Amino acid sequence: MHDFVNDPSHVFGQDKKRPGEARTFVVIAITATMMVVEISAGIAFGSMALLADGLHMGSHAAALGIAAFAYVYARRHARDERFSFGTGKVNALGGFTGAVLLAVFALMMTWESVLRLAHPVPIAFNQAILVAVLGLIVNGVSVFVLGDDESHDHGHGHSHKHDHHHAHDHDHNHHSHDAHHDHNLRAAYFHVLADALTSLLAIFALLAAKYFGAVWMDPVMGIVGAILVARWSIGLIRTTSAVLLDHQAPDAVVEGIRTALMDVQGLTISDMHVWSIGPKLYALELCALSSDGLSANDVRARIPHHLGVVHATIEMRHAAENAG
């Protein structure tokens, strides 16, 4: 028989507002305001440079909107029983979507730059430089807001006990989460960083073209920026897809569990899987053989809390059972 005590919510603190959520909304407000100003000015003064940059701002406002939606959706559906392990992976899904949009943005930058190399167009230098400087200032503020590393987001656990064969561990401990593991925040951060980089490279290229006649610098800097943005995108796609596809948890987490359990006398691990179910939140499935009559709860108690294992299913087999 099983001593079964179950908390069906599986929330893991995902119903709490994450620091990245408020910061993302601040940046959306800044970006949307700048978008409206540039589009309005472009229409009023007949400036294609201002209009184009305003539309570009709009595309990134949409990308940031996806990040904001992911935060709100994860929080509001945290107690939805249709999500077996809570809504933690919505964070990774938002980050993955943002990374794909970054890749599209890099391709568009490359295509436009190649066209400009093949078919140069007249540049209104003073106006273009003004737009680039304004963009750099706005995006610099946005980078500062999103990069303000105050994300000490705490997950609250609950104790689940399946004492005979299974143990679910949702400890009442706080697990700090840094910005690096908030994939949604990273995607938003890379979007505004890409904008800031584009503005910085544009200023450099435009000054070189204006004062030294190096008009080719403008499209070349566009290609350089596209390559850097593509690298960020690929890195973020790799990390977020690993979460979405239930890759094994980072080596530090897996080895931390193994090391802690290797010291338990009479315990032999036969099978173990650890995967991410949210930012710095992990689920564990463990099959083990005990020669000393250890229970699942005995093994569960040896798993270090700081590793972030908030859901553990442990199957214990005893030497006497195997002999039978």
C-alpha positions as a Markdown table, in Angstrom:
| # | Residue | x | y | z |
|---|---|---|---|---|
| 1 | Met | 0.0 | 0.0 | 0.0 |
| 2 | His | 1.0 | 3.6 | -0.5 |
| 3 | Asp | 0.9 | 6.3 | 2.1 |
| 4 | Phe | -0.4 | 8.8 | -0.4 |
| 5 | Val | -0.7 | 12.5 | 0.4 |
| 6 | Asn | -1.1 | 14.6 | -2.8 |
| 7 | Asp | -1.2 | 18.3 | -3.5 |
| 8 | Pro | -2.8 | 18.5 | -7.0 |
| 9 | Ser | -1.7 | 22.1 | -7.7 |
| 10 | His | 1.9 | 21.5 | -8.6 |
| 11 | Val | 2.4 | 25.3 | -8.6 |
| 12 | Phe | 6.1 | 25.5 | -7.5 |
| 13 | Gly | 5.9 | 29.2 | -7.0 |
| 14 | Gln | 4.9 | 29.9 | -10.6 |
| 15 | Asp | 1.8 | 31.9 | -9.4 |
| 16 | Lys | 4.2 | 34.6 | -8.1 |
| 17 | Lys | 5.0 | 37.6 | -10.2 |
| 18 | Arg | 8.6 | 37.3 | -11.4 |
| 19 | Pro | 10.8 | 40.4 | -11.3 |
| 20 | Gly | 11.4 | 40.2 | -15.1 |
| 21 | Glu | 7.6 | 40.7 | -15.7 |
| 22 | Ala | 7.5 | 44.3 | -14.4 |
| 23 | Arg | 10.8 | 45.2 | -16.1 |
| 24 | Thr | 9.5 | 43.9 | -19.4 |
| 25 | Phe | 6.4 | 46.0 | -19.2 |
| 26 | Val | 8.5 | 49.1 | -18.5 |
| 27 | Val | 10.6 | 48.4 | -21.6 |
| 28 | Ile | 7.5 | 47.8 | -23.7 |
| 29 | Ala | 6.2 | 51.2 | -22.6 |
| 30 | Ile | 9.5 | 52.9 | -23.5 |
| 31 | Thr | 9.7 | 51.1 | -26.9 |
| 32 | Ala | 6.1 | 51.7 | -27.8 |
| 33 | Thr | 6.4 | 55.4 | -27.0 |
| 34 | Met | 9.5 | 55.8 | -29.1 |
| 35 | Met | 7.8 | 53.9 | -31.9 |
| 36 | Val | 4.8 | 56.3 | -31.9 |
| 37 | Val | 7.1 | 59.4 | -31.9 |
| 38 | Glu | 9.3 | 58.1 | -34.7 |
| 39 | Ile | 6.4 | 57.0 | -37.0 |
| 40 | Ser | 4.5 | 60.3 | -36.3 |
| 41 | Ala | 7.6 | 62.3 | -37.1 |
| 42 | Gly | 8.4 | 60.3 | -40.1 |
| 43 | Ile | 4.9 | 60.9 | -41.6 |
| 44 | Ala | 4.9 | 64.6 | -40.6 |
| 45 | Phe | 8.3 | 65.4 | -42.0 |
| 46 | Gly | 8.4 | 62.9 | -44.8 |
| 47 | Ser | 11.4 | 61.1 | -43.4 |
| 48 | Met | 11.8 | 57.5 | -44.5 |
| 49 | Ala | 14.6 | 57.0 | -42.0 |
| 50 | Leu | 12.4 | 58.0 | -39.1 |
| 51 | Leu | 9.5 | 55.9 | -40.4 |
| 52 | Ala | 11.6 | 52.8 | -41.0 |
| 53 | Asp | 13.2 | 53.0 | -37.5 |
| 54 | Gly | 9.8 | 53.5 | -36.0 |
| 55 | Leu | 8.4 | 50.4 | -37.7 |
| 56 | His | 11.6 | 48.5 | -36.6 |
| 57 | Met | 10.8 | 49.6 | -33.0 |
| 58 | Gly | 7.3 | 48.3 | -33.5 |
| 59 | Ser | 8.6 | 44.8 | -34.4 |
| 60 | His | 10.6 | 44.7 | -31.2 |
| 61 | Ala | 7.7 | 45.9 | -29.2 |
| 62 | Ala | 5.7 | 43.0 | -30.6 |
| 63 | Ala | 8.6 | 40.6 | -29.6 |
| 64 | Leu | 8.6 | 42.1 | -26.1 |
| 65 | Gly | 4.9 | 41.7 | -26.0 |
| 66 | Ile | 5.3 | 37.9 | -26.4 |
| 67 | Ala | 7.7 | 37.9 | -23.4 |
| 68 | Ala | 5.1 | 39.8 | -21.3 |
| 69 | Phe | 2.3 | 37.5 | -22.4 |
| 70 | Ala | 4.4 | 34.5 | -21.4 |
| 71 | Tyr | 4.9 | 35.9 | -17.9 |
| 72 | Val | 1.2 | 36.7 | -17.4 |
| 73 | Tyr | 0.0 | 33.4 | -18.9 |
| 74 | Ala | 2.3 | 31.3 | -16.7 |
| 75 | Arg | 1.3 | 33.2 | -13.6 |
| 76 | Arg | -2.5 | 33.1 | -14.2 |
| 77 | His | -2.5 | 29.4 | -15.2 |
| 78 | Ala | -0.1 | 28.2 | -12.5 |
| 79 | Arg | -2.9 | 26.3 | -10.8 |
| 80 | Asp | -4.4 | 24.8 | -13.9 |
| 81 | Glu | -4.4 | 21.1 | -13.4 |
| 82 | Arg | -3.9 | 20.5 | -17.1 |
| 83 | Phe | -0.2 | 21.4 | -16.6 |
| 84 | Ser | 1.3 | 18.2 | -15.1 |
| 85 | Phe | 4.3 | 20.1 | -13.7 |
| 86 | Gly | 3.0 | 23.6 | -13.6 |
| 87 | Thr | 3.6 | 26.4 | -16.1 |
| 88 | Gly | 7.3 | 26.8 | -15.6 |
| 89 | Lys | 8.1 | 25.8 | -19.2 |
| 90 | Val | 6.0 | 28.7 | -20.5 |
| 91 | Asn | 9.1 | 30.8 | -19.6 |
| 92 | Ala | 11.3 | 28.7 | -21.8 |
| 93 | Leu | 8.6 | 28.7 | -24.6 |
| 94 | Gly | 8.5 | 32.5 | -24.5 |
| 95 | Gly | 12.3 | 32.6 | -24.6 |
| 96 | Phe | 12.4 | 30.2 | -27.6 |
| 97 | Thr | 9.9 | 32.3 | -29.5 |
| 98 | Gly | 11.9 | 35.4 | -28.9 |
| 99 | Ala | 15.0 | 33.6 | -30.0 |
| 100 | Val | 13.4 | 32.6 | -33.3 |
| 101 | Leu | 12.3 | 36.2 | -33.9 |
| 102 | Leu | 15.9 | 37.3 | -33.2 |
| 103 | Ala | 17.0 | 34.9 | -35.9 |
| 104 | Val | 14.4 | 36.3 | -38.4 |
| 105 | Phe | 15.6 | 39.8 | -37.4 |
| 106 | Ala | 19.3 | 38.8 | -38.2 |
| 107 | Leu | 18.2 | 37.4 | -41.6 |
| 108 | Met | 16.4 | 40.6 | -42.4 |
| 109 | Met | 19.4 | 42.7 | -41.4 |
| 110 | Thr | 21.7 | 40.6 | -43.6 |
| 111 | Trp | 19.3 | 40.7 | -46.6 |
| 112 | Glu | 18.9 | 44.5 | -46.4 |
| 113 | Ser | 22.6 | 45.1 | -46.0 |
| 114 | Val | 23.5 | 42.9 | -49.0 |
| 115 | Leu | 21.0 | 44.9 | -51.1 |
| 116 | Arg | 22.5 | 48.2 | -49.9 |
| 117 | Leu | 26.0 | 46.9 | -50.9 |
| 118 | Ala | 24.8 | 46.0 | -54.3 |
| 119 | His | 22.6 | 49.0 | -54.8 |
| 120 | Pro | 23.7 | 52.0 | -52.6 |
| 121 | Val | 21.0 | 54.5 | -51.8 |
| 122 | Pro | 21.5 | 58.2 | -50.8 |
| 123 | Ile | 21.7 | 58.7 | -47.1 |
| 124 | Ala | 20.5 | 61.8 | -45.3 |
| 125 | Phe | 23.4 | 61.7 | -42.8 |
| 126 | Asn | 22.3 | 64.3 | -40.2 |
| 127 | Gln | 18.8 | 62.9 | -39.9 |
| 128 | Ala | 19.9 | 59.3 | -39.9 |
| 129 | Ile | 22.5 | 60.0 | -37.2 |
| 130 | Leu | 19.9 | 61.8 | -35.1 |
| 131 | Val | 17.6 | 58.7 | -35.4 |
| 132 | Ala | 20.5 | 56.4 | -34.5 |
| 133 | Val | 21.5 | 58.4 | -31.4 |
| 134 | Leu | 17.9 | 58.6 | -30.2 |
| 135 | Gly | 17.6 | 54.8 | -30.7 |
| 136 | Leu | 20.8 | 54.2 | -28.8 |
| 137 | Ile | 19.6 | 56.3 | -25.8 |
| 138 | Val | 16.2 | 54.6 | -25.7 |
| 139 | Asn | 17.7 | 51.1 | -26.1 |
| 140 | Gly | 20.4 | 51.9 | -23.6 |
| 141 | Val | 17.8 | 52.7 | -21.0 |
| 142 | Ser | 15.9 | 49.5 | -21.9 |
| 143 | Val | 19.1 | 47.4 | -21.6 |
| 144 | Phe | 19.7 | 48.9 | -18.2 |
| 145 | Val | 16.2 | 48.2 | -17.0 |
| 146 | Leu | 16.2 | 44.5 | -18.2 |
| 147 | Gly | 19.8 | 43.9 | -17.1 |
| 148 | Asp | 19.2 | 45.2 | -13.6 |
| 149 | Asp | 20.0 | 41.9 | -11.9 |
| 150 | Glu | 17.5 | 41.8 | -9.0 |
| 151 | Ser | 15.8 | 38.6 | -10.0 |
| 152 | His | 15.7 | 36.8 | -6.8 |
| 153 | Asp | 12.5 | 35.0 | -7.6 |
| 154 | His | 11.4 | 32.5 | -5.0 |
| 155 | Gly | 9.6 | 29.2 | -5.5 |
| 156 | His | 7.4 | 27.9 | -2.7 |
| 157 | Gly | 7.1 | 24.1 | -2.5 |
| 158 | His | 4.8 | 21.7 | -1.0 |
| 159 | Ser | 5.5 | 18.3 | 0.6 |
| 160 | His | 4.2 | 15.3 | -1.3 |
| 161 | Lys | 4.9 | 11.9 | 0.3 |
| 162 | His | 4.5 | 8.5 | -1.4 |
| 163 | Asp | 6.3 | 6.7 | 1.4 |
| 164 | His | 6.5 | 3.1 | 0.2 |
| 165 | His | 7.5 | 3.3 | -3.4 |
| 166 | His | 7.3 | 7.0 | -4.3 |
| 167 | Ala | 8.2 | 10.3 | -2.7 |
| 168 | His | 7.4 | 13.7 | -4.1 |
| 169 | Asp | 9.4 | 16.5 | -2.7 |
| 170 | His | 8.1 | 20.0 | -2.8 |
| 171 | Asp | 10.0 | 21.5 | 0.1 |
| 172 | His | 9.0 | 24.7 | 1.9 |
| 173 | Asn | 12.2 | 26.2 | 0.9 |
| 174 | His | 13.1 | 29.2 | -1.2 |
| 175 | His | 15.0 | 28.6 | -4.4 |
| 176 | Ser | 16.7 | 31.7 | -5.8 |
| 177 | His | 16.6 | 32.2 | -9.5 |
| 178 | Asp | 19.1 | 34.4 | -11.3 |
| 179 | Ala | 18.3 | 36.2 | -14.6 |
| 180 | His | 20.4 | 33.7 | -16.5 |
| 181 | His | 17.8 | 31.0 | -15.9 |
| 182 | Asp | 14.9 | 33.3 | -16.8 |
| 183 | His | 14.9 | 32.4 | -20.5 |
| 184 | Asn | 12.0 | 34.8 | -21.2 |
| 185 | Leu | 13.9 | 37.7 | -19.7 |
| 186 | Arg | 17.0 | 36.7 | -21.6 |
| 187 | Ala | 15.1 | 36.9 | -24.9 |
| 188 | Ala | 13.7 | 40.3 | -24.1 |
| 189 | Tyr | 17.1 | 41.5 | -23.0 |
| 190 | Phe | 18.7 | 40.3 | -26.3 |
| 191 | His | 16.1 | 42.0 | -28.3 |
| 192 | Val | 16.8 | 45.4 | -26.8 |
| 193 | Leu | 20.6 | 44.7 | -26.8 |
| 194 | Ala | 20.3 | 43.9 | -30.5 |
| 195 | Asp | 18.6 | 47.2 | -31.0 |
| 196 | Ala | 21.3 | 49.1 | -29.0 |
| 197 | Leu | 24.0 | 47.3 | -31.0 |
| 198 | Thr | 22.4 | 48.2 | -34.3 |
| 199 | Ser | 22.1 | 51.9 | -33.3 |
| 200 | Leu | 25.8 | 51.9 | -32.1 |
| 201 | Leu | 27.1 | 50.3 | -35.3 |
| 202 | Ala | 24.9 | 52.6 | -37.4 |
| 203 | Ile | 26.3 | 55.7 | -35.7 |
| 204 | Phe | 29.9 | 54.5 | -36.3 |
| 205 | Ala | 29.1 | 53.6 | -40.0 |
| 206 | Leu | 27.2 | 56.9 | -40.7 |
| 207 | Leu | 30.0 | 59.0 | -39.2 |
| 208 | Ala | 32.6 | 57.2 | -41.3 |
| 209 | Ala | 30.4 | 57.6 | -44.4 |
| 210 | Lys | 29.8 | 61.3 | -43.7 |
| 211 | Tyr | 33.3 | 62.4 | -42.9 |
| 212 | Phe | 35.4 | 59.9 | -44.9 |
| 213 | Gly | 33.2 | 59.0 | -47.7 |
| 214 | Ala | 33.1 | 55.3 | -46.7 |
| 215 | Val | 29.4 | 54.8 | -47.6 |
| 216 | Trp | 30.1 | 51.0 | -47.8 |
| 217 | Met | 30.6 | 51.0 | -44.0 |
| 218 | Asp | 26.8 | 51.3 | -43.4 |
| 219 | Pro | 25.8 | 47.9 | -45.0 |
| 220 | Val | 29.0 | 46.2 | -43.7 |
| 221 | Met | 28.2 | 47.2 | -40.1 |
| 222 | Gly | 24.7 | 45.9 | -40.7 |
| 223 | Ile | 26.1 | 42.5 | -41.6 |
| 224 | Val | 28.4 | 42.5 | -38.6 |
| 225 | Gly | 25.5 | 43.3 | -36.3 |
| 226 | Ala | 23.4 | 40.5 | -38.0 |
| 227 | Ile | 26.2 | 37.9 | -37.3 |
| 228 | Leu | 26.3 | 38.9 | -33.6 |
| 229 | Val | 22.5 | 38.8 | -33.3 |
| 230 | Ala | 22.5 | 35.4 | -35.0 |
| 231 | Arg | 25.0 | 34.1 | -32.4 |
| 232 | Trp | 22.8 | 35.3 | -29.5 |
| 233 | Ser | 19.8 | 33.7 | -31.2 |
| 234 | Ile | 21.4 | 30.3 | -31.7 |
| 235 | Gly | 22.6 | 30.2 | -28.1 |
| 236 | Leu | 19.2 | 31.0 | -26.7 |
| 237 | Ile | 17.5 | 28.5 | -29.1 |
| 238 | Arg | 19.9 | 25.8 | -27.8 |
| 239 | Thr | 19.2 | 26.5 | -24.1 |
| 240 | Thr | 15.4 | 26.9 | -24.4 |
| 241 | Ser | 14.9 | 23.9 | -26.7 |
| 242 | Ala | 16.8 | 21.8 | -24.2 |
| 243 | Val | 14.3 | 22.7 | -21.6 |
| 244 | Leu | 11.3 | 22.2 | -23.9 |
| 245 | Leu | 12.6 | 18.8 | -25.0 |
| 246 | Asp | 13.3 | 17.6 | -21.4 |
| 247 | His | 17.0 | 17.3 | -21.8 |
| 248 | Gln | 18.8 | 16.1 | -18.7 |
| 249 | Ala | 19.4 | 18.8 | -16.1 |
| 250 | Pro | 22.8 | 20.6 | -16.0 |
| 251 | Asp | 25.7 | 18.4 | -14.9 |
| 252 | Ala | 26.1 | 20.4 | -11.6 |
| 253 | Val | 22.5 | 19.4 | -10.6 |
| 254 | Val | 22.8 | 15.8 | -11.7 |
| 255 | Glu | 26.2 | 15.3 | -10.1 |
| 256 | Gly | 25.1 | 17.1 | -7.0 |
| 257 | Ile | 22.3 | 14.5 | -6.5 |
| 258 | Arg | 24.6 | 11.6 | -7.3 |
| 259 | Thr | 27.3 | 12.8 | -4.9 |
| 260 | Ala | 24.8 | 13.3 | -2.1 |
| 261 | Leu | 23.3 | 9.8 | -2.6 |
| 262 | Met | 26.6 | 8.0 | -3.0 |
| 263 | Asp | 27.3 | 8.6 | 0.7 |
| 264 | Val | 24.1 | 6.8 | 1.7 |
| 265 | Gln | 25.1 | 3.4 | 3.0 |
| 266 | Gly | 23.4 | 0.4 | 1.4 |
| 267 | Leu | 22.0 | 2.5 | -1.5 |
| 268 | Thr | 22.6 | 1.7 | -5.2 |
| 269 | Ile | 21.1 | 3.9 | -7.9 |
| 270 | Ser | 19.8 | 1.9 | -10.9 |
| 271 | Asp | 18.2 | 4.6 | -12.9 |
| 272 | Met | 17.9 | 8.4 | -12.5 |
| 273 | His | 16.4 | 11.2 | -14.7 |
| 274 | Val | 16.5 | 14.9 | -13.8 |
| 275 | Trp | 14.9 | 17.6 | -16.0 |
| 276 | Ser | 13.9 | 21.2 | -15.8 |
| 277 | Ile | 10.2 | 22.1 | -15.2 |
| 278 | Gly | 10.8 | 25.9 | -14.7 |
| 279 | Pro | 13.6 | 28.4 | -14.1 |
| 280 | Lys | 16.0 | 26.7 | -11.7 |
| 281 | Leu | 13.2 | 24.1 | -10.8 |
| 282 | Tyr | 13.9 | 20.4 | -11.5 |
| 283 | Ala | 11.9 | 17.2 | -11.3 |
| 284 | Leu | 13.6 | 13.9 | -10.4 |
| 285 | Glu | 12.7 | 10.3 | -11.1 |
| 286 | Leu | 14.9 | 7.8 | -9.3 |
| 287 | Cys | 15.0 | 4.0 | -9.0 |
| 288 | Ala | 17.3 | 2.6 | -6.3 |
| 289 | Leu | 18.1 | -0.6 | -4.5 |
| 290 | Ser | 18.5 | -0.6 | -0.8 |
| 291 | Ser | 20.2 | -3.3 | 1.3 |
| 292 | Asp | 19.4 | -1.5 | 4.6 |
| 293 | Gly | 15.6 | -1.1 | 4.3 |
| 294 | Leu | 15.7 | 2.6 | 3.4 |
| 295 | Ser | 12.4 | 4.2 | 2.5 |
| 296 | Ala | 11.8 | 6.8 | -0.2 |
| 297 | Asn | 11.6 | 9.5 | 2.4 |
| 298 | Asp | 15.0 | 8.5 | 3.7 |
| 299 | Val | 16.5 | 9.0 | 0.3 |
| 300 | Arg | 14.5 | 12.2 | -0.4 |
| 301 | Ala | 15.9 | 13.8 | 2.8 |
| 302 | Arg | 19.4 | 13.4 | 1.5 |
| 303 | Ile | 18.8 | 15.5 | -1.7 |
| 304 | Pro | 20.4 | 19.0 | -1.1 |
| 305 | His | 17.7 | 21.7 | -1.2 |
| 306 | His | 19.9 | 24.2 | -3.0 |
| 307 | Leu | 19.9 | 22.0 | -6.2 |
| 308 | Gly | 16.3 | 23.1 | -6.8 |
| 309 | Val | 14.7 | 19.6 | -7.0 |
| 310 | Val | 11.1 | 20.4 | -6.2 |
| 311 | His | 9.4 | 17.3 | -7.4 |
| 312 | Ala | 11.0 | 13.9 | -6.8 |
| 313 | Thr | 9.4 | 10.5 | -7.6 |
| 314 | Ile | 11.5 | 7.8 | -5.9 |
| 315 | Glu | 11.0 | 4.0 | -6.4 |
| 316 | Met | 12.8 | 1.9 | -3.8 |
| 317 | Arg | 13.5 | -1.8 | -4.2 |
| 318 | His | 14.9 | -3.8 | -1.3 |
| 319 | Ala | 17.4 | -6.6 | -1.4 |
| 320 | Ala | 14.9 | -9.0 | 0.0 |
| 321 | Glu | 12.4 | -8.2 | -2.8 |
| 322 | Asn | 15.1 | -8.8 | -5.4 |
| 323 | Ala | 16.0 | -12.1 | -3.8 |
| 324 | Gly | 12.4 | -13.2 | -4.1 |
